[in-house]
């Protein structure tokens, strides 16, 4: 039996954590409720915790846009290919930079860190992308931002915490550096790899500024840019005659629907990566 104080602490702790979780969930729930409610009820402020006058008019407005499917495919391509390339570059660069025995690793790490403090700026970056003939291509959203120095530093720090005995034993068994990285380092680094994968995927999914700056072609538009254009169109123009009854009031519902559309797909990735976050990275890797 647990002491009375212990049970009381667990009860209070559970209540406080539950309230904190509700505070975090409520804003997104409110957005979802607003997007599924009748626009005129939203405009009149009659919503509380549940949709009223169920309506999908906001989602219909977004999904009926002819460019939506193409931009959705573009965003998925940028997210999947961009994340894969970023993780490949980050992992293969972080491993040698984590080894102080590699000549010049300290200097190269400093050079990488220097780019976090100073950059070439918007105009030189644009000119570089132009010279590489990547303007109006999806690669302009993948290649220039393929490597995050912040994520690189995280992975370098993690690799340095891996016991040297693991690598030494692998090399004694005939593994080269690539074999050590692929067979030893990567399998025990799943937590940090999953975390950085999520970081990269979220940044690629939400990419906006580069999409506006590098791409002017309609067929290369990303989801975030299209959703902004729909919102501007809903603000400045009238809705179709079929929706004329809610024309003055549909803008808020469309805005909330766009937030849901832009958020839910990337949220679905989290459950598949969550199981790696809490795992001990070195449990069972060394036997005494």
C-alpha positions in Angstrom: 0.0 0.0 0.0 1.2 3.4 -0.9 1.4 6.1 1.9 -1.4 8.5 2.0 0.8 11.4 1.0 2.0 9.5 -2.0 -1.5 8.8 -3.3 -2.5 12.4 -2.7 0.6 13.7 -4.7 -0.3 11.4 -7.6 -3.9 12.5 -7.6 -3.0 16.2 -7.5 -0.3 15.7 -10.1 -2.7 13.9 -12.4 -5.3 16.6 -12.1 -2.8 19.4 -12.8 -1.3 17.5 -15.8 -4.8 16.8 -17.1 -5.8 20.5 -16.9 -2.6 21.5 -18.6 -3.3 19.0 -21.4 -6.8 20.4 -21.9 -5.4 23.9 -22.1 -3.1 22.8 -24.9 -5.8 20.9 -26.8 -8.6 23.5 -26.5 -7.3 26.0 -29.0 -7.0 23.4 -31.8 -10.4 22.0 -30.8 -11.9 25.4 -31.0 -10.5 25.8 -34.5 -11.9 22.4 -35.6 -15.4 23.3 -34.1 -15.4 26.6 -35.9 -14.5 25.1 -39.2 -17.4 22.6 -39.0 -20.0 25.0 -37.9 -22.4 27.1 -39.9 -20.7 30.4 -40.8 -23.4 32.7 -39.6 -23.4 31.1 -36.2 -19.6 31.5 -36.1 -20.0 35.1 -37.0 -22.6 35.7 -34.3 -20.3 34.0 -31.7 -22.8 31.3 -30.7 -20.2 28.5 -30.4 -18.8 27.0 -27.2 -17.5 23.4 -27.1 -19.4 21.7 -29.9 -20.2 22.5 -33.6 -23.6 24.1 -34.3 -25.3 23.9 -37.6 -22.9 21.3 -39.0 -21.6 22.6 -42.3 -18.7 21.7 -44.5 -19.0 24.8 -46.7 -15.6 26.0 -45.5 -13.9 22.7 -46.5 -15.8 22.6 -49.8 -14.5 26.1 -50.6 -10.9 25.0 -50.1 -11.2 21.5 -51.8 -13.1 22.8 -54.8 -10.1 25.0 -55.7 -8.6 23.4 -58.9 -5.0 23.9 -57.7 -5.5 22.2 -54.4 -4.6 18.6 -55.5 -1.5 19.7 -57.4 -0.2 21.9 -54.5 -0.9 19.1 -52.0 1.2 16.8 -54.1 3.9 19.4 -54.4 4.0 19.8 -50.6 4.2 16.1 -50.0 7.0 15.8 -52.5 9.0 18.6 -50.8 8.3 17.2 -47.4 9.2 13.6 -48.1 12.2 14.1 -50.4 13.4 17.1 -48.5 13.3 15.4 -45.2 15.1 12.3 -46.5 17.8 14.4 -48.1 18.2 16.5 -45.0 18.5 13.5 -42.7 21.0 11.8 -45.1 23.2 14.9 -45.1 22.9 15.6 -41.4 23.8 12.1 -40.4 26.7 11.6 -42.8 28.2 15.0 -41.9 27.6 14.8 -38.1 29.4 11.4 -37.8 32.8 12.5 -38.9 32.5 15.9 -37.3 31.8 14.2 -34.0 35.3 12.5 -34.1 38.0 14.8 -32.7 40.5 12.3 -34.2 39.5 13.5 -37.7 41.8 16.2 -38.9 40.1 19.5 -39.4 36.8 18.4 -37.7 37.0 21.2 -35.1 37.6 23.8 -37.8 34.8 22.5 -40.0 32.4 22.4 -37.0 33.2 26.1 -36.3 32.6 27.0 -39.9 29.2 25.3 -39.8 28.4 27.1 -36.6 29.5 30.4 -38.1 26.7 30.2 -40.6 24.2 30.2 -37.8 25.4 33.7 -36.8 26.0 35.2 -40.3 24.4 34.4 -43.6 24.8 35.8 -47.1 21.3 37.4 -47.0 18.2 37.1 -49.2 19.6 38.6 -52.4 22.8 36.5 -52.6 20.7 33.4 -51.8 18.2 34.3 -54.6 21.1 34.9 -57.1 22.7 31.6 -56.2 19.4 29.7 -56.7 19.0 31.5 -60.0 22.5 30.6 -61.2 21.8 26.9 -60.3 18.7 27.1 -62.5 16.4 26.0 -59.7 14.0 28.9 -59.9 10.4 27.8 -60.4 11.3 24.2 -59.4 10.5 22.3 -56.3 14.2 21.7 -55.8 14.6 25.3 -54.8 12.6 24.4 -51.7 14.7 21.4 -50.9 18.4 21.9 -51.8 19.1 25.4 -50.2 17.6 24.4 -46.9 18.7 20.8 -47.0 21.0 21.1 -44.0 20.1 22.7 -40.6 23.2 23.6 -38.6 21.1 23.6 -35.4 20.1 20.0 -36.1 23.6 19.1 -37.1 24.9 20.3 -33.7 22.3 18.2 -31.9 23.4 15.1 -33.8 27.1 15.8 -33.3 26.5 16.1 -29.6 24.6 12.8 -29.5 27.2 10.9 -31.5 29.9 12.1 -29.2 28.0 10.5 -26.3 28.2 7.1 -27.9 30.9 5.0 -26.1 34.0 4.5 -28.2 34.1 0.8 -27.2 31.1 0.1 -29.5 32.9 1.3 -32.5 36.2 -0.3 -31.5 34.6 -3.7 -31.1 32.8 -3.3 -34.5 36.1 -2.4 -36.2 37.8 -5.4 -34.6 35.1 -7.5 -36.3 36.0 -6.1 -39.7 33.6 -3.1 -40.0 34.8 0.0 -41.8 33.5 3.5 -40.9 30.5 3.3 -43.1 29.6 -0.1 -41.6 30.0 1.3 -38.1 27.7 4.2 -38.9 25.0 2.0 -40.6 25.1 -1.0 -38.3 26.0 0.4 -34.9 25.4 4.2 -34.7 22.2 4.5 -36.6 20.3 1.7 -34.8 21.1 3.1 -31.4 20.4 6.6 -32.5 16.7 6.2 -33.3 15.5 8.7 -30.7 17.5 11.6 -32.0 16.9 10.5 -35.6 13.2 10.4 -35.1 13.2 13.8 -33.4 15.3 15.5 -36.1 13.1 13.8 -38.8 10.1 15.4 -37.2 11.9 18.8 -37.1 12.8 18.6 -40.7 9.3 17.4 -41.8 7.5 20.2 -40.0 9.8 22.8 -41.5 9.4 21.4 -45.0 5.6 21.1 -44.7 5.3 24.7 -43.4 7.7 26.2 -45.9 6.3 29.5 -47.2 8.8 32.3 -47.6 11.1 30.4 -49.9 8.1 29.1 -51.9 7.1 32.7 -52.5 10.6 34.0 -53.2 11.8 31.2 -55.5 8.6 30.0 -57.3 6.2 32.0 -59.4 4.9 29.1 -61.4 1.4 28.1 -60.5 2.0 24.4 -60.9 4.9 24.6 -58.4 2.9 26.3 -55.7 2.9 24.7 -52.2 0.0 24.2 -49.9 0.8 27.1 -47.5 1.0 29.6 -50.4 -2.3 28.3 -51.9 -4.1 28.5 -48.6 -3.0 32.1 -48.1 -4.2 32.9 -51.6 -7.6 31.4 -50.9 -7.9 33.4 -47.7 -7.0 36.6 -49.5 -9.5 35.7 -52.2 -12.2 35.1 -49.6 -11.5 38.4 -48.0 -11.5 40.5 -51.2 -13.9 38.8 -53.5 -17.5 37.5 -53.2 -18.2 33.8 -52.8 -20.1 31.9 -55.5 -23.8 32.5 -55.9 -24.5 29.1 -54.3 -22.9 30.4 -51.1 -24.3 33.9 -51.3 -26.2 33.5 -48.1 -23.0 33.2 -46.1 -20.9 35.4 -48.2 -20.2 38.2 -45.7 -19.4 35.7 -42.9 -17.7 32.7 -44.4 -14.2 34.1 -44.2 -13.6 33.1 -40.5 -14.8 29.5 -41.2 -12.5 29.2 -44.2 -9.6 30.5 -42.2 -10.2 27.8 -39.5 -10.6 25.1 -42.2 -7.3 26.1 -43.7 -5.6 25.8 -40.3 -7.0 22.3 -39.9 -5.9 21.3 -43.4 -2.4 22.6 -42.9 -2.0 21.1 -39.5 -3.6 17.6 -39.4 -1.4 15.9 -42.0 1.8 16.7 -40.2 0.2 15.8 -36.8 -0.4 12.3 -38.2 3.4 11.7 -38.3 3.9 12.2 -34.6 2.4 8.9 -33.4 4.8 6.9 -35.6 7.8 8.7 -34.1 6.6 9.1 -30.5 7.7 5.6 -29.4 11.4 6.5 -30.0 11.4 9.7 -28.0 11.3 8.0 -24.5 13.5 5.1 -25.3 16.9 4.9 -23.6 19.5 5.1 -26.4 22.1 3.0 -24.8 20.0 0.4 -22.9 21.5 -3.0 -23.5 24.2 -1.8 -25.9 27.1 -2.6 -23.5 27.4 -5.6 -21.4 29.4 -5.4 -18.2 
